[in-house]
Amino acid sequence: MIIILIIIVALIFDFTNGAHDCANAIATVVSTKVLSPRTAVIMAATLNLIGAFLGTKVANTLGSGIVHPDIVANCQPLVLAALIGAIGWNLFTWHFGIPSSSSHALIGGLMGAAVTYAGFSSLNGGSILTKILLPLVLSPLAGFGMGLLVMFLIMFLCAKCARNKLNTAFTRLQVLSAAFMATSHGMNDAQKTMGVITLALFIFNEIETIAVPLWVKCLCATFMALGTAMGGWKIVKTMGHKIFKLEPVHGFASETSAALVISGASLLGAPISTTHTITACIFGVGSTTRLTAVRWGVAGHLIIAWVLTIPASGLLAACSFFLLNAVGFA
C-alpha cells in the first residue's frame, strides 16, 4: 500500500509538472497567435507523450545520481517527502504564475529529504555538481547564447526578405519549432518522475537495480501528457507577453534554441530546467532587437524564483519527512 501511495503521489507530481511546464512548449506559439490555445495544448500533450519514451539517461540520473541508493535503501518516507515538497512548491509558483523549475523542485525535494534522513553523506556530491549544479548555471546561459545565435543567423539569412513574407513563412515554421520543443520537453521532464518511481521501487526491494521498468515509462508519459492538456495559462501569459513582445520569427527562434539545448542535455543525462532554458532563449532573442525591448524587471523576479526553488522545496520536503515520521510512516 505504501509503494502504491508513493507511485500515486509521483504521478500527481508528473501531472502538475505537465500543467506547470506546458507553457515551455506552447507559450510563444500561442502568444504570437500561430495556433489557438486548444490546438497548441493538444499538440504539446501528444508530443510530450512521445518524447517521454526517447531515452532513460535523465531517469537514471534522478534515480541514482542525487542520493546514494545504498544509504537510503531502507528509508521508506524519503521519496514521498521529496514529492510532497516538490508538489508544494509547484502549486505555490503555479498559483502566482511564476515559471519556476519543476525539475529543480523535485531535485531539491530529494536532497532535503535525504539530508534529513542521513545527513549530507547521503548525497552524491560528484553527480550533483556535474549533472545538477553546473547545468543549473549553464543551461540558462546556453539558452541565452543559443537564442542570440539563432536569431542573428535568421536576421543574416533573411536580411533582404520582405517583412510580410517573413512573418508568413515563420508563422508556418513556428508550428514545427513548437513541436520540436514539446518533444524535447517530454524527453527531459517525464524522465524525472520515472527516476523517482524507480528509486522508490529500489528502496522497497521491488527491483534489484536502478533500471526503469516499461510500465513506469508508460504511466509517467501518460500523466505528463494529461497534465500538459490541462495547461498553465498564467505562465503562458508571463512567458509569452511579459518578457518581450513576440512575433512569429521570435517564437521560432526561441523554441528552436530551447529545444536544441534541452535535447543535448537529455542525451547527456542532465535533468535541466526546461523553464530556465526557454525563458533564457526568449531573453536572448529579444536582446537582438534592442536591449530595452526586453523587460529586465521580469527577469529579476524569475531569477529570484530560480535561486529559491531548490532550497525552498528542500525545506518543504524536510518538514514533510518529519511529519511523516511523527505519524508513524515507515
Order of alpha helices (4+ residues) and beta strands (2+ residues): alpha-alpha-alpha-alpha-alpha-alpha-alpha-alpha-alpha-alpha-alpha-alpha-alpha
